[in-house]
């Protein structure tokens, strides 16, 4: 389906192989001799941007005839401009940084033939709809638009109708439904007792290697600091950290120097860590249709949300 010039909509939960689904065809379709970007992948976060870039390089098995360049906020734009000037066929970008590069005339999208919108629902949830439409309007030679999403809200339908021509639509599993392979557990507690309940769950699972989701950056930092003071191997990742700080925290977590990671759902988008045992929602997510991203990436984690019940 992705070897021609048809527009395509893929609906599937995160962790179902979407990167390979669009990445492998792209690597075959682009011309490695052409030194201008001909494929553009847009994704919501820095972490996902770096993950996709790394996967595309792995797919080439060390023989990187197709150059892949990541552009995202939180890193030096000067360095990214230099990377683009060296010549690249595939650009993986977050919307904000890409628009910054467009406005600086540091990137040329006139020869883009293939556009991939990955995690489209999350990008719209984060308020990137205008940015995405602006980017699509600046790809006049676009032959194919491939949209991947876990859900299909009305806003995405509007974008697809406006910028896609009779797209082929494929659904893996059920749209707007979580992964049935996950063992869900719910603990109802009073709002002011959540922290103590969280500690008890951690203590009763000594082998836990987990991500705890908090609603705000302040909550994530506070939870991590309190648990650190009590001797737990934990840190936080959220939007107030620099890229270097985020990389340091994620490196420690992947190496299991940290056993617990507290994250906002936006900051955690695109996290790729193996063997997670539990995913914990400190509060119920704002969107009741979709639990925060990582749950479906892991084999059989426990999802433990704490409702904001008050007396």
Secondary structure, DSSP 8 states (H G I E B T S, - for coil): -TTSS--EEEE--TTSSHHHHHHHHHHHHS-TT--S--EEEEESSHHHHHHHHHHHHHHTTT---S-EEEE-TTS-HHHHHHHHHT--SEEEEEHHHHHHHHHTT-S--TT--EEEETTHHHHHHTT-HHHHHHHHHT-TT--EEEEEES---HHHHHHHHHH-SS-EEEE-S-TT---TTSEEEEE---GGGHHHHHHHHHHT-TT--EEEEESSHHHHHHHHHHHHHTT--EEEE-TTS-HHHHHHHHHHHHTTS-SEEEEETTTTTT---TT--EEEESS--S-TT---GGGGGSSS-EEEEE-----
